[in-house]
Amino acid sequence: MAGFGNIGRKAQSFLRNPKVQETLKSEKAEGTSDKVLGGLSDAVNKATGGKHTDKITKARNAADKRIGNE
């Protein structure tokens, strides 16, 4: 089983691919990424009982900024 560090490195490599970057800049991708990030942050908030909402929101916003259109 791959460790989280290995998964992170693979994800970063994937996201640096120029074709992936181009696809992520589309409006459809922006809407999809917003839905996925929102769902993930909601799930993590629920799993942690809302104890880390500020940190989760910060992480969600940072991820959206990295992969979003803005």
C-alpha angles and dihedrals in degrees: 000000000000118000122238091253091057091048090050092051091049091049092050091049091049092049092051092059108113093224091051090048091052092050092047091056093065120105091238090055091048091055092046094048091049090053093047095046091046092050092048094049091047091051093048091047090052092046092051094043091243091293094130102033094133093052092044092050090049092051092046092051092047091051092047091050091051096049102025133092096249 
